[in-house]
Amino acid sequence: MQEVSALCTRVVYLLDGNLRSISLASNWSIGGTIKARVRCETIDTLLTQIRQLSPDIRPERIDQGENIFDIVLDCSSDMRGELSALLVTNGELLSFQSETLSLEKRVLKLLSEKEK
């Protein structure tokens, strides 16, 4: 699939006996997952600011105690810079992990969205 992502802008697939295609170029912004651990006193304010970046972002908050929170969210790759800056300026960033979706996972996510 690395060759496909390097050379192609469309993927063709069969669904219920019908040939379909997906434009990868227009959907390239499908990114991945960010997992961050932050220390802050006003986590609700931080989560509100994250949601204001995009209505599609739905952060999950996991309380670790002592004002330490794990934040997990899916976002497009072009928003990672803004998100990391927001996390740094609104708390003490303890850890940050970014996972990119592979081409296979991007195609599967696009297919599941098209079926809805």
C-alpha positions in Angstrom: 0.0 0.0 0.0 3.0 2.4 0.3 3.3 2.4 -3.5 -0.4 3.2 -3.8 -0.1 6.2 -1.4 3.0 7.4 -3.3 1.6 7.1 -6.8 -2.1 7.2 -6.7 -4.8 9.8 -6.0 -7.7 7.4 -6.2 -8.5 4.0 -5.0 -11.1 1.7 -6.7 -12.9 -1.0 -4.8 -15.8 -3.4 -5.2 -18.9 -3.0 -3.0 -21.9 -5.2 -3.4 -20.8 -6.0 -7.0 -20.4 -2.4 -7.9 -17.1 -0.7 -8.8 -16.6 2.4 -6.7 -13.8 4.9 -6.3 -12.5 7.2 -3.6 -10.4 10.3 -4.1 -7.5 10.1 -1.8 -6.2 13.5 -2.6 -9.3 15.3 -1.3 -9.3 13.1 1.8 -5.6 13.2 2.6 -6.3 15.3 5.7 -7.6 12.3 7.6 -4.8 12.1 10.1 -4.7 10.0 13.2 -4.8 10.0 16.9 -3.2 12.3 19.5 -2.6 11.1 23.0 -1.4 13.8 25.5 -0.9 14.0 29.2 -1.3 17.4 30.7 -1.3 19.0 34.1 -3.8 21.8 34.4 -6.3 23.2 36.8 -9.0 24.1 34.3 -9.4 21.0 32.1 -12.9 21.9 31.0 -11.7 25.2 29.6 -8.9 23.4 27.7 -11.4 20.9 26.3 -13.7 23.7 25.2 -10.8 25.4 23.4 -9.9 22.1 21.7 -13.5 21.7 20.5 -13.6 25.2 19.1 -10.8 24.3 16.7 -13.1 22.0 14.9 -16.6 20.6 15.6 -15.4 17.2 14.4 -12.9 16.9 17.3 -14.3 15.0 20.2 -11.6 14.7 22.9 -11.8 12.0 25.5 -10.6 13.0 29.0 -9.2 10.5 31.5 -8.5 11.9 35.0 -5.2 10.6 36.5 -5.5 12.6 39.7 -3.6 15.6 41.0 -4.8 17.8 38.1 -3.2 15.4 35.6 -5.3 14.4 32.6 -4.9 12.1 29.6 -6.5 13.6 26.5 -7.1 11.3 23.5 -8.6 12.6 20.3 -8.7 11.9 16.5 -7.8 14.8 14.3 -6.7 15.6 10.8 -2.9 15.9 10.3 -3.1 19.6 9.5 -4.5 20.3 13.0 -1.8 18.7 15.0 0.4 21.8 15.3 -2.5 23.9 16.5 -3.5 21.2 19.0 0.0 20.8 20.4 0.4 24.6 20.8 -3.0 24.8 22.6 -2.0 22.0 25.0 1.4 23.7 25.7 -0.1 27.2 26.3 -2.9 26.0 28.6 -1.1 23.6 30.9 2.0 21.7 31.5 2.5 19.2 28.7 3.9 16.0 30.3 3.8 13.7 27.2 2.6 13.9 23.6 2.1 11.0 21.2 0.9 11.3 17.6 -0.1 8.2 15.6 -0.8 8.6 11.8 -3.3 6.4 10.1 -1.9 4.1 7.5 -3.3 4.2 4.0 -5.3 1.0 4.7 -6.9 2.6 7.8 -7.6 5.8 5.9 -9.4 3.9 3.1 -11.4 1.9 5.7 -12.4 5.1 7.5 -13.5 6.7 4.2 -15.5 3.6 3.3 -17.3 3.6 6.7 -18.1 7.3 6.4 -19.5 6.8 2.8 -21.8 4.0 4.1 -23.4 6.3 6.7 
